[in-house]
Amino acid sequence: MSPTRQVQDPAKRAMLLTALYIAQEQYGHLSEEAIQRVSARLGLSPTEVLSTASFYTLYNRQPSARYRIQVCAGLSCHLCDGAESLERQVRQKLGLAEGQDRTKDGRFSVETVECLAACDTAPNLRINDELFARLSPEATDALLDRLMKE
Amino acid sequence: MFEKVLLRNAGVPGSERIDVYLSRGGYQALPQALARTPAELIDMVKRSGLRGRGGAGFPSGMKWGFMPTDPAITKYVCVNTDEGEPGTFKDRQLVEQDPHQVIEGVIITSYAVGAHRAFVYIRGEFFDGMKRWVKAIADAYERGYLGRDILGSGYGLDLSVHRGAGAYICGEETAMIESLEGKRGQPRKKPPFPAQAGLFGRPTLVHNVETLCNVPHIVQRGPEWYAGIGTPKSTGPKIFCVSGHVNRPGNYELPLGAPLREIIFEHAGGVRGGRAIKAVIPGGSSTPMLTPDQLDTPMDFESLAQAGSMLGTGAVIVIGEGTCMVDVTRRIARFFAHESCGYCAPCRVGTRRLAETLERVETGQGRPGDLDLLAGLCEGIQGRTFCPLGDAAAAPVRRSLELFRGEFEAHIRSAC
């Protein structure tokens, strides 16, 4: 190992967030191999790549469920019976026990996320890249029923 | 009756398309701007009184004036689409429904400060917004509004979109610059300010989407017309994002200085279920709450500062009677604990402790002395953090404790 630190190319370094998105799409998540490849391509150490990736919430170190459900926990959703109540309903519907955030078949995962900037249509949740708005308990039920049948 | 400026195209079918934008008078300010000198444009924006719409309210013309004028120096413009302040959803609408208005603003602004390269930084969660940005930019290139020699003026500008990856702090301009450079989004020490050394060490101007949308209108209709809207010190139109316990949540564009009462009752349809108002957050969750006796406060920078709060992003969150304020405060504190970037201890530890303590009080596990602990934590955070996130986290908790102390005390005895 050379003791001198590799000089970075700023233009290459600026590609890191994009490269991580591409790697995540190709590998399904940021696996050890994905991190290695990104670091080799951009001339960064794997530690640096991991350090940056871990700062952001949209990069996954673990494989994602087929339906990644992100319940908006923002204040406006919270005031409109969303957030924790919506999360509770989703978890109950999917049969998740306390502390369990993924269904046994690995198809659904549930988590809360911070404000999705859609407070006018509260309560909201996101499934993968799609936003579902104005979710009454009935609408939530119907949405999950549809996905569970697929 | 106030005629909408920034949202005039929003809601029109196909408003995101370049042809619709052109048919409604779009890209007409651009040739007018290119016919002027950059100095003239900077002077126009100064005279308009335009102030940043991203939360800080800094005079835009002055910010432009900080950029070096030497054409030999490479300069950049950044478009902040990292909207994340809870309660705020205006930039998302502007980008999704009228992206060309933003682009026209970016081109004029870049020309005025002598930048030939501009970067859009968009919140990673805004998947639709990103697609809109990409399409709109491609169309603008095709019609000659972007690229080399724009409209035969000899001026050229390249614009590209960069996707964030989930971090509220990247809305802070120096954190956004770090993120654009492919790094962890941690704020930088100021000075040097971005206008001196920003992206890749070059002078950089960062503006919020809503701020940029004002620029074409100022050029086309003149700074005097613009300064005639609003109050003498808070000029122009503002988009107020109204949410929470109201009948018609949504974005409402009104002159700065519009009374809070009018925004809530005339535009957002009043409180759901006809309830009384318990509190209102006037400018996003980092701004201290107002009480029902403050509903006549004009929504402008000065009046809100006088009322002990801030205009922030103009995100009005209405909280109806019967809401547990300990719960509301806990929710706000949790947001900041989650979004603290971890760089400095007062913020990293302080926001965590605030959230934990409030969680405990809210669930009936509160201990005697917890309210003093909360007040002490706020004291230890405010004014002692590396960037404004710490103040943003402490101010609403502190206000809430002052206003609803009885409720907090009751919670320590037993949860509601």
HADDOCK unambig.tbl for C-alpha pairs under 7 A between the chains (distance, minus, plus):
assign (segid A and resid 13 and name CA) (segid B and resid 181 and name CA) 6.42 0.50 0.50
assign (segid A and resid 13 and name CA) (segid B and resid 182 and name CA) 5.39 0.50 0.50
assign (segid A and resid 14 and name CA) (segid B and resid 180 and name CA) 6.14 0.50 0.50
assign (segid A and resid 14 and name CA) (segid B and resid 181 and name CA) 4.20 0.50 0.50
assign (segid A and resid 14 and name CA) (segid B and resid 182 and name CA) 4.08 0.50 0.50
assign (segid A and resid 15 and name CA) (segid B and resid 182 and name CA) 6.11 0.50 0.50
assign (segid A and resid 16 and name CA) (segid B and resid 182 and name CA) 4.99 0.50 0.50
assign (segid A and resid 17 and name CA) (segid B and resid 182 and name CA) 5.67 0.50 0.50
assign (segid A and resid 52 and name CA) (segid B and resid 183 and name CA) 5.78 0.50 0.50
assign (segid A and resid 52 and name CA) (segid B and resid 184 and name CA) 4.92 0.50 0.50
assign (segid A and resid 55 and name CA) (segid B and resid 184 and name CA) 5.88 0.50 0.50
assign (segid A and resid 56 and name CA) (segid B and resid 165 and name CA) 5.39 0.50 0.50
assign (segid A and resid 56 and name CA) (segid B and resid 166 and name CA) 5.12 0.50 0.50
assign (segid A and resid 56 and name CA) (segid B and resid 167 and name CA) 5.76 0.50 0.50
assign (segid A and resid 57 and name CA) (segid B and resid 165 and name CA) 6.42 0.50 0.50
assign (segid A and resid 57 and name CA) (segid B and resid 166 and name CA) 4.89 0.50 0.50
assign (segid A and resid 57 and name CA) (segid B and resid 167 and name CA) 6.79 0.50 0.50
assign (segid A and resid 58 and name CA) (segid B and resid 165 and name CA) 5.12 0.50 0.50
assign (segid A and resid 58 and name CA) (segid B and resid 166 and name CA) 5.43 0.50 0.50
assign (segid A and resid 74 and name CA) (segid B and resid 86 and name CA) 6.13 0.50 0.50
assign (segid A and resid 75 and name CA) (segid B and resid 86 and name CA) 6.75 0.50 0.50
assign (segid A and resid 75 and name CA) (segid B and resid 331 and name CA) 6.44 0.50 0.50
assign (segid A and resid 75 and name CA) (segid B and resid 332 and name CA) 6.85 0.50 0.50
assign (segid A and resid 76 and name CA) (segid B and resid 87 and name CA) 6.32 0.50 0.50
assign (segid A and resid 76 and name CA) (segid B and resid 243 and name CA) 6.11 0.50 0.50
assign (segid A and resid 76 and name CA) (segid B and resid 244 and name CA) 4.80 0.50 0.50
assign (segid A and resid 76 and name CA) (segid B and resid 317 and name CA) 6.87 0.50 0.50
assign (segid A and resid 79 and name CA) (segid B and resid 244 and name CA) 5.75 0.50 0.50
assign (segid A and resid 79 and name CA) (segid B and resid 245 and name CA) 6.82 0.50 0.50
assign (segid A and resid 80 and name CA) (segid B and resid 244 and name CA) 6.45 0.50 0.50
assign (segid A and resid 80 and name CA) (segid B and resid 245 and name CA) 6.99 0.50 0.50
assign (segid A and resid 114 and name CA) (segid B and resid 335 and name CA) 6.64 0.50 0.50
assign (segid A and resid 115 and name CA) (segid B and resid 84 and name CA) 6.55 0.50 0.50
assign (segid A and resid 115 and name CA) (segid B and resid 86 and name CA) 5.34 0.50 0.50
assign (segid A and resid 117 and name CA) (segid B and resid 84 and name CA) 6.27 0.50 0.50
assign (segid A and resid 117 and name CA) (segid B and resid 86 and name CA) 6.79 0.50 0.50
assign (segid A and resid 117 and name CA) (segid B and resid 87 and name CA) 6.66 0.50 0.50
assign (segid A and resid 117 and name CA) (segid B and resid 88 and name CA) 5.71 0.50 0.50
assign (segid A and resid 117 and name CA) (segid B and resid 89 and name CA) 4.73 0.50 0.50
assign (segid A and resid 118 and name CA) (segid B and resid 89 and name CA) 5.77 0.50 0.50
assign (segid A and resid 119 and name CA) (segid B and resid 87 and name CA) 5.80 0.50 0.50
assign (segid A and resid 119 and name CA) (segid B and resid 89 and name CA) 6.76 0.50 0.50
assign (segid A and resid 119 and name CA) (segid B and resid 243 and name CA) 5.82 0.50 0.50
assign (segid A and resid 120 and name CA) (segid B and resid 243 and name CA) 5.54 0.50 0.50
assign (segid A and resid 120 and name CA) (segid B and resid 249 and name CA) 4.83 0.50 0.50
assign (segid A and resid 120 and name CA) (segid B and resid 250 and name CA) 4.93 0.50 0.50
assign (segid A and resid 129 and name CA) (segid B and resid 127 and name CA) 6.47 0.50 0.50
